[in-house]
Amino acid sequence: MGSVLQKKKRRSSRQKVKMPNRPKKQLNPLGNDIIAKNWNKKETLTQNYRRLGLTARLKAPTGGVERTLSQIEESKSPAPSSSSSSSASRRARRDPFAIAPTEEVIFEEARVERDENGKIVKIHYGSDRRSNPLNDPLNALESDAEGSSGDDDDDAGQEWGGIDDESRPEVIRLLEKDAAIPRVKKPRHMSQQEREWLERMTAKHGDDVAAMARDRKLNPMQQTQGDIARRIKRLTGKA
């Protein structure tokens, strides 16, 4: 026995709608050869971009980002004491551009050079490492430039080849190298069909570009007045 609806479904010649196992088509990147060679079809777009060192969206994520294993373990771990938790939260909320309080300032000894009048000329720190709280890669270059100011003039003419950061992915380096290659801009050539179309409109309306834009027969694609004027200038060689 069965219901009337089930009997109708069995007698019907209409096939049952079946959803495929993978309704979404796999993305096959064809825009860039470097990204296409390093693309993994088993991963999503966001996972591929994160692995390659790129970003899938320029705005902040609005949701749908899974938590990492370390974040899950931190949420499961027992809460620390009140004093340690307050200090940890204070460190997490600290502004990197803010001035640190006096009790947290790290003091360091330095040797000072003075001139004949007692004015400080140069300061020699105990270690060559400079303070770099923002992890600025140009900080090391500035310190090298200050240290080599008294060298010969032969080294001063060397060209800087950029920041060599080994932590960056290889795909990013290849993309930057490909983007640095100069491209030759190809001029736009007007087709014969476009020439004939412009000649028909100029033969009918003369220099009245507004009438050309309103002509429904000769301008069925509704090209604007400015676009038609630019095309005519390119045709006559005045552009």
N, C-alpha and C positions, 0 to 999 in steps of 0.2 A: 504494500500500500504506500501511497505517497500523496502529497498534496497536489492540488490542481496546477499550481505554478510549476512544480517540478516535472509533472507530466508534459506540460507545454514546452518546457525547455528541452526535454528529451526528444519530442517529436519535431522540434524546430530544426530547419536546415541551416540556421544561422550558427556560425562557429562561435565557440566560447572565446571571449577576449582574454588573452593571456599576456601578462606583463613580462617583458624580458628580464633576465637576471641582472642585466646591466643597462638600465634605461638611459643613463647618461653616456654620451659618446666620449671616448677617450680623446683628450686633447693632444694634437700632433702639432707642435710648434714648427712653423715653416718660415717665420720672419727672419730669424738669425741662425746661421749655420753653427755658431759656437754653442748657442743654447740648445739647438736641436741635437747636437752630438752628445751633450751631457744631460739630456732629458731622460728621466725614468718614468715610463708609462704606468708603472704600478703605484706611483705616488700621485697625490693631488697637486693642483697648481700651487697652492700655498706651500706645501712640503717641498716641492722642487725649487721654488724661489728661495725658500729659507736655506736649503742645502747649497744652492749656488751663490748665496750671499746677496740676493736681490730682494726686492720688496714687491709684493703683489698689489698693494694699494698704498697710496700716498697718505691717506688719512689714517687716523688712529683706529684700531680694531674695535668694532661695535659688538662683538660677541662671536661665539662659535670657536673660540680658541681653547684647545684642551690643555689642562694643566700637566706640567711635566712630573716625572717621578719624584724629583727632589721636593717640589712644592707639595705633593701629596704626603710625603713622609714628614715634612715640617708641620702640616696640619694635623697629622696623627700623633706627633710627639707631644708629651705633656708640657703644659705651660710652665715657664720658668718663674722664679721668684719675682716679687713686685719691683725690687730695686733693679735687678738685671733687665727685666722687661721694659721698664721705663727708660733705662739708658739705651737699650737697643732701639726702642721706638724713637728716641730722641736722635740717635745717629741716623736712622732711616729717613727722618723728616728734615734733616739738616740741609740747608742750602749750600751747594758747593761754592757759591760766590760770597758767602757770608764770612765775616772775620771770626776766627776761632777765639774762644775765651782765653784768658790768661792762664788758667789752670791746665789747659790742654795744649798750650804752645810748647813746641820742642825747641829747647835752647841748644845752640851749637857755638863752639869757640871758633874764632877767626883771627887772622893776623892782618893788621892795618898798616898800610904804607902812607906816610905823610911827607909833604914837601917842606921847604925851608920855613914857610910861614905857619906850619902846623895844620894845613888843610889836608883832609883825607884824599889821597889820590887813587888808591886801589885797595881792595879787600880780598884777602886770600882765605878761603874757607878750608876747613879741615879735610873735607872730601870734595872730589870734583863733581859729584852728582848735584845738580840743581833741583830746587823744589819744583815739582811738577804735579800739582794736585788735580789738574784737568786732563792729564795724560796727553798733552799736546806734543805731537811728533816734531814740531818745529823748535821745541825747546832745546833739544840736543844740537840742532844745527846752529842755533844762536850761541850756545856755549862754545861750540867748535870754532865759530867765527871770531869770538872774543879771544879765545886762546891762541889762535893763529894770526893775530893782528900784527905781531912782530916778525913774522916769517918773511921769506924773500918774495919779490913781486912776481915770481914765476907761477906760484900757486894761486895768486889772486885772479889770474885770467882764466881759470878753469870754469867750465860751464856746469851748472848744477843740473843733475840728471833726475831730480825728483826724489820723493820719499820712497825708499825701498822697504816696505813693510811686509815681512814674511808671513804675518798672520792672515793676510788677505787671501781669499780663495784664488785659485789659478784662473777660474772663469772670469773674475773681475779684471784681472790683469790683461787677459786676452781681449776682453771687450774694450778696455781703455786703450789698448794698443791699436785695435781696429778703428776706434773712433778718432784717434790722432792722425790717421792717414788722410792726407788732403784729397778731397773729391773734386773732380772737374764738373762744373755745372753745365748740363746739356741744354742748349737753346731749344726753345719750343718752336716746332715747325707747323705751319698752318696747312691743313689738308686741302685737297682740291674741292671737296664737297663744301667745306666752310667758306672757301673763296667764292664759289658760285653762289652760295646763299647770301653772302654780304654784297656781292655785285648786284643781285636781284633787288635787294632792299635799297641800295643806294640809287639804282636806276629808277625805282618807283618813288622814293621819298626824298632823294637828294641828301642834304645835310640835316634833315629833321630827324634827330635820333629819337625824340619822344614819340613821333609817329611810328617809327620802326618798332618801338617797344609795345605800342598799342595794336599793331597789325596782327590779327589772330591767324591769318592765313600764312603769311611769310614768317611769323614768329610763333609757331605752335607750342614751343617749349617755354614761352614766357620769359625770355632773357630780359634782364633789366636794362635800363637806359645806360647806366654806367658800363655794364659789361659789353654791350654792343658798341659803345664809343671806343672802348679799349681794343676791341677786335678790329674796328675800322682803322684805328691808328696803326695797329700792327700790320694791317693789309697795305696801307699806303706808305709804310716805312717811316712814319713820324714818331713812333713809340721809342 
